[in-house]
């Protein structure tokens, strides 16, 4: 019997929204992150936004500073419904 794993929540849509709100392409964002010491390529960042890859905490910290937002902006809408607790 094959078991299918439930896909976990991901913050990709929030990452995309924040990036677009800042007026940055993925390429420009990655260049800025690299300037700040995060070695992230566009392909990797694209996987963060699509939910294929979990974002590293160090990148999340730099994005928080870059976007001048609270950490809650990254997790908006990701709370588990009460029945899932």
HELIX and SHEET records of a PDB file:
HELIX    1   1 UNK A   12  UNK A   21  1                                  10    
HELIX    2   2 UNK A   26  UNK A   35  1                                  10    
HELIX    3   3 UNK A   42  UNK A   50  1                                   9    
HELIX    4   4 UNK A   57  UNK A   67  1                                  11    
HELIX    5   5 UNK A   72  UNK A   75  1                                   4    
HELIX    6   6 UNK A   82  UNK A   84  5                                   3    
END                                                                             
